[in-house]
Amino acid sequence: MNWALWKKAVADAWVQLVTSALVLCLFCWLFVWLMSFLKIGAWGNLLGLVPDFFRPIMGAPLDQLASPTGQLSFLYIHVITLLVCVGWAIGRGSDIVAGEIARGTMEHLLTLPVWRVTVIVAPAVVTMIGSAVLALSVWAGIVLGLATVEFHGPVAVLPFLSGSVNLFAMTFCLAGVAAFLSAFEHDRWRAIWRAGGFFVISMIVKLVARMWPDGQWLYWFTFLSLFEPQNLIFAPDDWAMFIRYNLALAAMGLAAHAAAALVFWYRDIPVPH
């Protein structure tokens, strides 16, 4: 395997990775600091104002969400966290094929004495490692916040690792989908829009499934039904749920990357526009 591909994959991703990891870590620390100003019971009172018809969308019982652990568990579904992780997944995944073609560098990569699959494997592994780093950055920010801020109520940090693993699996799965869509394209932005649309539709389907009493069957049509970091945090001893959610997401991510490699193996490489 050509080390030039690995060096290029790292060089293309490290700036986004370092920036994203720092943003997540500092944001999580800031969130812990801000939540420390809420008096005991104030968070529960805020959640109690949520209308009954809207409560199913919360995804967990309000008494658990009102606890100190529940407060911090929102970091795993916070819009900032999701934007950074989704941005990493779609940005890296879309760049694997469509990005290289659009920049005119793919034809140079294919002159190297390597299999075409290697061109997919190197950036995919870097994306996977980066996804793990981002997920751990969230956990590190929580640990740093609890170590430096006087937070109300006892909070164990180990259960949050379950949420980080689930966040990693979801990010890696979405990166695989983005890579698969990228394998068909020569325009990176088109791959980005399609992967972003896939995520948005998946989120909408999950929200409808939660709010519609008879819509449980919709969970089968969204990969985000396996993204439940809060429930994993609240049930750290439920290994069956932990393995089911994360193994399924990781398997889909691997399958999507394998499908991307298969498409790329047989496709023609167009001249960049």
N, C-alpha and C positions, 0 to 999 in steps of 0.2 A: 504494500500500500504506500502511495507516494506521500511523503511528509509535507510536500508543498501544499497539498490540499488541506491538510490539518492546520498548517500555519495560516493559510488564507481564511479558513473557517473561523479561527480564533480572532484573527485580525479584523474580520468583518463584523464580529459580534461583541467584542469586549467593551467598546465604548457604551453601547446601549445597555449591556449587562451591568456594568459598574454603576452607571447613572441610575438605572431602574432599581438596583439593589439599595443604593443609598437613599433614594426617594422613599422606598417602602419602609426601610428601617427607621428613618427619621419621622416619617408620617405616623408610624405605629407608636413611636415614643411620644409624639405630640398628642396622639389620641388618648393614650394612657394618662398623660398629664392633664388634659382637658377634662376627662372623665373623673379625675380625682377631686375636682371642684364640686361635683354633684354630691349632695348629702345622701346619706343612706335612706333608701325608700323613694328618693326623687325620681330615679330612673324608672322604678316600678310604677309610680304615679303617671309618668309620661306614657308608658306603654298601656296603662289602663284607659287612656283616652282614645286608643285605637278602636274604631267601630267594629262591632261583632262580625259584620260581613267581610271585613278586610283582614281579620285576624288569621285566617288560613294561609294568607300569603307570607306570614312571618316564618312559617316552616317549623316552628318549635313551640312548646307551651310557654305562655307568658311568664309563669313563675320561674322557669329556667332562664329565660331571657332577661328577667329582672335581677338575677343574681349578679355578683361582681364578675364571675366567669362569663355570664351571659352578655354583660356589657362589652367585654373585650372580644367576645366571639364575633361581634358584628364587623370586626376588622377584616374577616375573611370573605365577607360579601359586600364590603364597602365599595362604593363606586371608584374610589381612587385605586384601591387594590386591584379591582377587576380591570380598570383601564390600563394599568401598568402591565399586568400579566397577559391580558388579551393583546395588548400592543406588542409585547415580546413574541407571543406565539404567532400572531399573524405576520408581524414584520419579518421574523426569521424564517417562518415557513414559506412565505411568498417569495422570498429571495432565493430559495434553493435552485429553482429552474428559471422561472420567469424573470427574476432579477438579473441573473447572469446573462440571459439572452438579451434583455433590454439594454444592458451595459456593453454588450458586444464582447464579453469575456468568456462566454461559454465555449465558443469555437476554439479558443486558446487552451481552455482546460481540457478539452477532449483530445488535444494533441499530446497530452501526457500519457505515458505508458501504463494506464490504469483502466480497469473496467468502468463502464458507465455508472454502475451501481455505486462505486466508490464516491462519485461526485455527489451522490445523495447521502451516503452514510456519514461522511465527515461532518457536514453542517448539521445533520440530524442529531448526531451525538453531542455536538456543542450546544444545540438547542435544548436537548434533554438535560444536560448538566446545568445550563443556565436556568432552566425552569426550576430545578431543585434549589439553586442558589436563591432565586427570588422567593420561593416558598419559605425557605429558611430565614430569609431577611425579615419576613413578617414576624416569625417566631422570635428572632433576635431582637426586633424592636419592642416586642411585648416584654421580653425578659429584661431588656435594658430599662424600659419604663418602670417596671415593678421594682427594679433594683435602685432606681434613683428618685422615685416619686413615692410619697406616702399615700398609698391607695387604701380606700376604705374596704374592709373585709378581707379575709384570707383568699388568696388566689394561687392555685397550683399551676405551674407553668408546663409541666409534662403533658397534660391532656391537649394542649394547643398544638403539640407535634402532630396529632392525628389530623387536625385541620390543615396543617401545612402539607402533609402528605397528600391529602385530598386536593388541595390547591395545585400542587405539583402535577398530579395525575391529570387534572382537568386542563392545565396549561399545555402539557405535553400532547394530550389528545387533540386539542384545537390546533396545535402546531402541525400535527400530522394531517389534519384536514386541509389546512392552508397549503402544505407541501403538495398534497394530492391535487388540489385545484391549480397550483402553480405549474404542475407537470404538464398541463394541457395548454398553458398560455405562453405568449411571448411578451405580454404587457404586464408588468408587475402590479400596476395599479388596478387592473381588472381583477387579478387574483386577490388583491387586498379587499376590494369591494365585495367580491363574492364570499370570501371567508368571513368578512364582517357581517354580511347579510345572513350567512348561515348561523353565526352566533346570536344575532338579534332575534331571528326566527325561533331558534332553540330556546332562548330566554322567554319569549312570548308564550310558546307552547307550554313551558313549565309553569308559568304564572297562571295560565288558563286552567291547567290541570289542578293546580292548588285551589283555585277559587271556585271552580265548577264542581259541585258535589258528585256529579256522575261522570266526571272527566278523568278518572284515574287511568283509563286506558291510554290517555295522551302521553303518559310518562314513557311509553314505549317508543315515542317518536322524537325524543329529545335526549341527547347525551348528557344534558345538564341535570337530568333526574338522578344521576349518580354523583352529582356535586352537592354534597350536604355536609360541609365542614362543621357547622354548628352542632348537628346531631351527633357527629363523631366526637366532638369535644365533650358533649354532655354524657356520652356513653363510652368512656375510654376502655372499658373492659369488654365491649361487644366486638370481639375479634371477627366474628362472622360478617357483620356489617362492614367493618373496616376492610376486610379482604375483598368482599363482594364489590364494593364501590370502587376501590382503587385498582384492583386487578382488572376489572372490566374497562375502566378508562385507559389504563396503561396498554391493555391488549388492543383496544381500538386505535390508540395512537401508533402502536407498532404496525398494525394492519394497514393504516392509512399511509404510513411511510413506505411500507413494502409495496403498496399499490402505486404510490408515486414513482418508486424506482422501476416498477414494471412498465408503467406508461412511458417513462423517460427512456427506458432501454430500447423501445421500438419506434419512438417518434423521430421525425426529422427535425433538425435544428434550423429554423429559418434565419435569414439574414436580419440583424437588428434594424428597427426602423428609426 
